[in-house]
C-alpha cells in the first residue's frame, strides 16, 4: 500500500513541487483513513521529503546546465568577459592619454 501511494504521488503531482506541508497532509489523510500506521506515515513523509529535495536539486542542476548551454550557443558575453573588456579599454585610454602628453 505504501509503495502504491508513493508511486501515485510521485507520478501524479511531481515530487519536486511537493512541499513539506503537502506531504504531511497526504500522509495524515492516509493515516486517518486507516490505510497505514503513524510509523508508516512518518516513514512516508521522510522518504517523500528526501525524494522531493533530490528532485529539486536535479531539476536545478539540469536547468542551470540548459541555461549555460543556451547562453554559450548565443555567444553572449559573460560578466567576466565584460570586466576584462572594461579593463582593456581603460588601459588603452591611459596609453592614448600618455601618448598625447608625450607628443605635445
C-alpha positions as a printed Julia matrix, in Angstrom:
104×3 Matrix{Float64}:
  0.0    0.0     0.0
  2.8    2.4     0.93
  4.57   1.86   -2.4
  1.35   2.45   -4.32
  0.81   5.77   -2.54
  4.39   6.82   -3.27
  4.03   5.98   -6.94
  0.75   7.84   -7.29
  2.09  10.97   -5.6
  5.45  10.91   -7.33
  3.99  10.48  -10.8
  0.8   12.49  -10.4
  1.97  15.62   -8.64
  5.63  15.91   -9.44
  7.82  15.3    -6.47
  9.89  18.46   -6.93
  6.79  20.61   -6.44
  5.74  18.98   -3.19
  6.13  20.96    0.0
  6.62  19.52    3.45
  3.11  20.61    4.4
  1.52  18.86    1.41
  3.46  15.67    2.07
  2.45  15.68    5.74
 -1.15  16.44    4.75
 -1.21  13.47    2.38
  0.3   11.15    4.98
 -2.18  12.32    7.64
 -5.11  11.71    5.3
 -3.95   8.17    4.64
 -3.33   7.57    8.36
 -6.8    8.94    9.22
 -8.35   6.57    6.7
 -6.61   3.71    8.48
 -4.64   2.69    5.42
 -1.29   2.98    7.21
  0.07   3.33   10.72
  1.58   6.5    12.14
  5.0    4.89   11.93
  4.47   4.13    8.23
  3.2    7.69    7.77
  6.34   9.14    9.35
  8.48   6.92    7.13
  6.48   8.05    4.11
  6.96  11.72    4.99
 10.73  11.31    5.47
 11.09   9.38    2.24
  8.98  11.81    0.24
 10.84  14.83    1.64
 14.15  13.23    0.72
 12.93  12.47   -2.8
 11.47  15.95   -3.2
 14.8   17.54   -2.26
 16.7   15.23   -4.6
 14.3   16.07   -7.42
 14.64  19.81   -6.78
 18.44  19.53   -6.83
 18.35  17.51  -10.06
 15.94  19.98  -11.65
 18.11  22.91  -10.56
 21.24  21.29  -11.96
 19.56  20.45  -15.26
 18.12  23.95  -15.57
 21.49  25.58  -14.88
 23.12  23.33  -17.45
 20.48  24.14  -20.08
 20.76  27.87  -19.43
 24.56  27.74  -19.68
 24.38  25.76  -22.92
 21.86  28.21  -24.37
 23.96  31.22  -23.4
 27.06  29.58  -24.87
 25.22  28.91  -28.13
 24.06  32.53  -28.25
 27.67  33.63  -27.76
 26.68  36.17  -25.11
 29.41  37.87  -23.14
 29.75  36.81  -19.54
 30.27  39.26  -16.68
 33.94  38.21  -16.62
 34.24  38.94  -20.35
 32.74  42.39  -19.86
 35.01  43.15  -16.9
 38.04  42.09  -18.96
 36.98  44.37  -21.83
 36.41  47.3   -19.46
 39.92  46.85  -18.05
 41.38  46.67  -21.55
 39.52  49.84  -22.6
 40.78  51.67  -19.53
 44.35  50.54  -20.26
 44.06  51.76  -23.86
 42.63  55.12  -22.7
 45.6   55.58  -20.4
 48.03  54.72  -23.22
 46.35  57.19  -25.59
 46.38  59.91  -22.94
 50.04  59.17  -22.23
 50.92  59.39  -25.92
 49.06  62.69  -26.28
 51.03  64.17  -23.39
 54.32  62.85  -24.84
 53.72  64.32  -28.29
 52.99  67.85  -27.03
